[in-house]
Amino acid sequence: MLIPAQLYAQSLSSQITMTKFAHDAIVPDTNSQLTKKQQVAAMFNDIAFKYDFLNRFLSAGIDIRWRKKGIKQLKELKPQFVLDVATGTADVALLTYKLLQPKKIIGIDISEGMLKIGKQKIADKKLQQIIELEIGDSEQLNFTENSFDAITVAFGVRNFEHLEKGLENMLKVLKPGGKLVIMECTQPKQTALKGFYKFYMNFITPGIGKMIAKNKQAYQYLNNSIQAFPEGETFLNIMNKAGYKNTYLKTLSLGLCTIYCGSK
């Protein structure tokens, strides 16, 4: 039976007990009185016009390959209804359609600025009937249970204000047998890379963010949130606690990115 979206969101809220993680408290501006979610939305609204360019520039284009590898974790499942959480400018939604050809993709994000750019990219490819974008986030999923064959989150779980709540909500709207695929930036473990990585993330990335997007703070937040995020096996344990089964991870590019997967 379908449940009205508002009542369903309320029922989820009452069922979930939240655990706080270190990255939950990482915010773009520690002096702001706004919540993390509000600050992150404002931050992405501010940098939306340069977001795609900076992603390609700062990662030397390798972020596209990371997204493709994440989406390919769904190839055997052949999902027809896909939810892309923290869709941003719809890069993953568009790649998902290109690689898997599902019947419907819904992308949600808390940033209107990012969605505006994503909608234009979708319109340019005339895919409005297949890919829909709307305001939303993992903590307030206005969908009934068992709605989606697959859920993707690319470089967005670090921005969740309540990680465990977001994971549990996504599990509820997955169909039995459905699969969650998360792609996230991680810190390399190789000693030879650690020094360069820290220098790049502490100085180069914020500097380029300030020069190009006029927002150093946003890219300093990127570094801080990566450092605080519970990565690797720790994150898999959190997924297991949230109720996911058959969880596994794959590291890419010497540990600079990790794909996390789990099923319902």
SVG drawing of the C-alpha trace seen along z (x, -y; Angstrom):
<svg xmlns="http://www.w3.org/2000/svg" viewBox="-2 -34 59 45">
<polyline fill="none" stroke="black" stroke-width="0.4" points="0.0,0.0 1.3,-3.4 1.9,-5.8 1.6,-9.6 5.2,-11.0 5.0,-13.2 3.6,-10.5 6.2,-8.0 9.0,-10.4 7.7,-10.9 7.4,-7.1 11.1,-6.7 12.2,-9.4 10.4,-7.7 12.0,-4.3 15.6,-5.4 18.1,-5.9 21.0,-8.0 24.7,-7.5 27.1,-10.4 30.3,-10.0 33.3,-12.4 32.5,-13.6 28.9,-14.5 30.4,-17.4 32.6,-18.6 31.1,-21.8 32.3,-24.3 32.1,-27.2 32.6,-26.5 31.5,-30.0 28.1,-29.6 24.9,-28.9 23.4,-26.9 23.2,-23.1 25.6,-21.1 22.9,-20.3 22.2,-24.0 25.8,-25.0 26.6,-22.3 23.6,-23.3 24.7,-26.9 28.3,-25.9 27.3,-23.9 25.0,-26.6 28.0,-28.9 30.4,-26.7 27.9,-25.0 28.9,-27.0 32.5,-25.7 31.8,-22.3 32.2,-20.1 35.2,-21.9 37.0,-21.6 36.2,-18.0 37.8,-17.2 40.7,-19.6 41.6,-18.5 41.3,-14.8 42.9,-15.0 39.7,-13.5 40.1,-10.3 36.8,-10.9 34.9,-10.0 36.5,-6.5 35.7,-6.2 32.0,-6.9 32.0,-4.4 33.5,-1.6 31.0,-2.3 28.0,-2.1 29.4,1.1 28.9,2.8 25.2,2.8 25.7,4.3 24.6,7.9 21.6,6.6 20.3,4.7 18.3,2.2 15.3,0.5 14.5,-2.0 17.4,-3.8 17.8,-6.5 20.8,-8.7 21.3,-10.4 23.4,-13.6 23.1,-13.7 24.7,-17.1 25.0,-18.1 23.7,-14.6 27.0,-13.1 26.2,-9.7 22.6,-9.8 23.6,-10.5 26.4,-7.8 24.0,-5.3 21.6,-5.8 24.5,-5.5 25.9,-2.3 22.8,-0.5 19.8,-2.0 17.3,-1.8 13.7,-2.8 13.8,-5.5 16.4,-7.4 15.5,-9.9 18.3,-12.1 17.9,-14.1 20.2,-16.8 20.0,-19.5 21.5,-22.1 19.2,-23.9 22.2,-25.4 23.6,-22.0 20.2,-20.7 19.7,-23.6 22.9,-22.7 22.1,-19.0 18.6,-19.7 20.2,-21.6 22.6,-18.8 19.7,-16.3 17.7,-18.6 20.6,-19.0 20.5,-15.2 16.7,-15.1 16.4,-12.7 13.8,-14.5 11.4,-11.7 13.9,-9.2 16.0,-11.2 14.2,-13.4 15.9,-15.7 14.4,-17.0 15.3,-18.6 15.8,-16.0 18.3,-14.1 18.9,-10.7 17.3,-11.7 14.0,-12.7 13.3,-10.2 9.8,-10.9 9.4,-7.4 7.6,-4.3 9.4,-1.2 10.8,1.1 10.7,-1.5 14.2,-1.1 16.3,1.6 19.4,-0.3 20.7,-3.4 23.9,-5.3 25.7,-7.9 28.9,-9.5 31.0,-11.5 28.1,-12.5 27.9,-10.4 30.5,-12.6 28.0,-15.4 25.3,-13.5 24.4,-15.2 23.5,-11.9 25.3,-9.0 23.5,-6.1 20.1,-7.6 20.8,-8.2 22.0,-4.6 18.9,-3.2 16.5,-5.4 18.1,-4.3 17.8,-0.7 14.1,-1.1 13.4,-2.3 15.5,0.4 13.6,3.4 14.6,6.8 17.6,7.9 18.4,4.3 21.8,2.8 23.5,-0.3 26.7,-1.6 28.6,-4.3 31.7,-6.0 33.8,-8.1 37.2,-9.8 39.5,-8.1 43.1,-8.5 45.9,-6.5 47.5,-4.0 50.9,-3.8 53.6,-5.7 55.0,-7.1 51.7,-8.7 50.7,-10.0 53.0,-13.0 52.1,-14.2 48.4,-13.6 48.4,-15.7 50.2,-18.5 47.9,-18.4 44.7,-18.4 45.9,-20.9 47.4,-23.5 46.8,-22.9 43.1,-22.0 42.0,-24.9 44.2,-27.3 42.7,-26.2 39.2,-26.4 39.9,-30.0 41.4,-31.0 38.8,-29.4 35.6,-29.1 36.4,-32.0 35.7,-29.7 38.7,-28.3 36.5,-27.3 34.6,-24.7 37.7,-22.8 39.2,-23.0 35.9,-21.4 36.5,-18.7 39.8,-17.8 38.5,-18.0 35.5,-15.7 37.7,-13.1 40.0,-12.9 37.2,-12.5 35.2,-10.0 35.0,-6.4 36.5,-4.6 37.4,-1.1 36.2,1.8 34.9,-0.6 32.4,-2.0 31.4,1.6 30.7,2.3 28.4,-0.7 26.6,0.5 26.2,3.9 24.8,2.4 22.3,0.4 21.0,3.7 22.9,4.2 24.0,7.7 26.8,9.0 28.8,5.8 32.2,5.4 34.5,2.6 36.9,2.0 39.8,-0.5 40.7,-2.5 43.7,-4.6 46.0,-3.4 43.3,-4.1 42.3,-7.6 38.7,-6.4 36.7,-3.5 33.5,-1.9 31.3,-0.4 28.4,1.9 25.7,3.6 22.4,5.4 19.0,5.6"/>
</svg>
